[in-house]
């Protein structure tokens, strides 16, 4: 796994050990960031269920102003910090439940221009409604939400869907203006 383009393009990334984390493939990330175009430049990015941090790191590499990584797994947080250190990049890394952290961010007035959601596939259906309810409070005007899920068990949010792409078993849905 590597950073595709930008300041850190070509640099190798680590992934958490075991099969609990499923990093977004290079091919899917390349296609996704091609779709997003310049939306990452100067964006405030939230990478929920961050895993290895590959999506947020790609955004940082492509000019994001800031990235906040959130994951509840100790191994994932450790790998994200190691990847940031290896790239000599700076970002916020939070360990905890994504829904609780969305509530905290909302209360403190944090807003994001770009949000990546890549929850464990087996929890996508269960998380759809709570995420749909919590996300609007942290979305800046014109924000975009990118949801990755298994095409057989899609993460379906009740936000305006603007694009949908399938890459093998991976489904990418883009919500926003």
Secondary structure, 3 states (H helix, E strand, C coil): CECCCCCCCCCECCCCCCCCCCCCCHHHHHHHHHHHHHHHCCCEEEEECCCCCHHHHHHHHCCCCEEEEEECCHHHHHHHHHHHHHHCCCCEEEECCHHHHHHHHHHCCCCEEEEEECCCHHHHHHHHHHHHHHHHHHEEEEEEEEEEEECCECCCCCCCEEEEEEECCEEEEEEEC
